[in-house]
Amino acid sequence: MKKIPVLTLKIVTLIAVASLLLSTALFFIGYTQFERQFDRQYKSHILSIAHTAREFLNADLFEEYLKTNKPDGSWYAVHDVLQKMVNKFNLDLMYVSCVEPPEFTKIHYIYNPVRPAGRFKEYPMGYTENYVQKKYNESAHRIFEKGEELVRHTPDSKSGPHITANIPVRNSMGAVVAMLGVRLPTQEFVDVQKTYIYWTLLTQGILLLIYIIFFVYYYRKQFINPMLAITKEAQRFASDSSRITDITKTVKNRDEIGTLAQSVNKMEKDIQDYITNLTKVTSEKERMNTELNIATGIQAGLLRKDFIEENTVSIRASMTPAKEVGGDFYDFSMLDDHHALAIVADVSGKGVPAALFMAMGTTLLRDHIALMLRSSTSLVSEVGLVNNILCRNNEGGLFITAWIGILNTQTGRLAYIDAGHNPPMIKLGAGDFAFIPRAKKGLPLASMEDFPYKLNEIFLKPGDRLFLYTDGVTEAQNKEQKLFGEDQLLQYAVSHQAETQAQFMENLIKALADFQSGCDQFDDITMLMMDYKAEAGCSEDK
């Protein structure tokens, strides 16, 4: 017996499974629509009966009925109407009852007409029972406490399938004093449902079998045999790529399979060319990865790893780099015994060019601030010189946003230049964190030569705290592409302002990770926090 090709078996299995899944899906769609139609019709029908029955009730008399347990003429008249409705609509029963809170397990019946010769026995007025059934007790609670209308479908129970509606009954003051229940048998629906399922499954099974037989015959002739020829050639070429044969030319199909055979022929030629170039491409990629790792190491080496903890000031910073080499930078140091420097900067763009441009900007800022200390120049003039140098050496059109501040630890004077950077936050005394107003904001460095930067100043008192950051914090995105934003950052800062510097920054990193919900970090996250502790005399600033 000729062996059946594996491809044929897989195709037959796939078609059978796909057809079965499709027919099953169609069956469930039809069945779901069938059940939805049932729910709509039965729910509308039974609620209509319940609303009509409620119109005949005088709820103001219920309290007296429950006290005396004696029916009067009005009770008999209403009971007669309810009994007629039970008979006319072929209901199992109808009841009007009061259920005692808070457990809603003790039931007092006022009306309880049942279907004649049915399986239920009518309870007389005033009949009381304890009924503990979770769904019923929860329904009673919702009706009496919230005034809801509920419909429950019970397809399987000892008393047969049925649907039940429960609605609140209010007195003339609008208070819910009783619950009206209507129970309608649904055996007729269950019988129709079984018939529908039987004939649908039988019809789909027969059609499915006919379809599979026809499809397999046609598919083998038109597709499988040509595909086997192409497969054999592909297997041969995989084991011996040094030569190309004409096996695929035996495929005569004038369709996509014929095109595939021609493409395999061409692919074999292309693969031979590709193998020749693969070694060269792989070598180049390894070289690029090595250079990227070196750039990452250079960037990390420029950052200060320790922290400052003096009697007058403490400074701590951190950077959480993104996967790609970025351009964030921070620096802090004690320039002398009474002046503390804090810098946070962010270069536009990503990759090695941005990292190298930031390295140049960082070196220039450090050198010129050191020069300022040894000469009579000012922070404004030195930042202006750095800006001009970066403008003249900026072929890539990059720029750097930066915040550069110097704190006089004797006077509390914080002099700073804002070169287009994110607004820092400051906590003054016992107050909450707030953003520093942008009084004299300058352009980013390397944007325009000879830009006149302005010096800003604020005065700190012991206990004040300054927080600097880059846009990797405020522009962190979640799956809905929403930004973390300045408002959410401010809320975080206010709620965590009592934490230490390390705790504050560590918890902010966690908050950003939770906000991003598994999304990749797109930009470096850089933070710097300065706490001013104490004053110690007076000093002049440059």
Protein Blocks (a to p, Z undefined) as FASTA:
>chain_A
ZZddfklmmmmmmmmmmmmmmmmmmmmmmmmmmmmmmmmmmmmmmmmmmmmmmmmpcfkl
mmmmmmnopacfklmmmmmmmmmmmmmnopabdcddddddfkopaccdfbdcdcehiabd
cddehiacddddfklmmmmmmmmmnopacddddfbdfkopadddddddddfkopafbdcd
ddddfklmmmmmmmmmmmmmmmmmmmmmmmmmmmmmmmmmmmmmmmmmmmmmmmmmmmom
kbccfklmmpmcfcfklmmmmmmmmmmmmmmmmmmmmmmmmmmmmmmmmmmmmmmmmmmm
mpcfbdcddfkbccdddddddfbdcfbdcddddfblmbccddddddededjklmmmmmmm
mmmmmmmmmmmmmmmbdfklmmmmmmmmmmmmmmnopacddddddddfknopacdddehi
acddddehjbccdddddfbacddehkbghiacddddddddehiacddddfklmmpccfko
pafbjmlmmmmmmmmmmpcfklmmmmmmmmmmmmnnopacfbdcdddddddfbdehjadd
ZZ
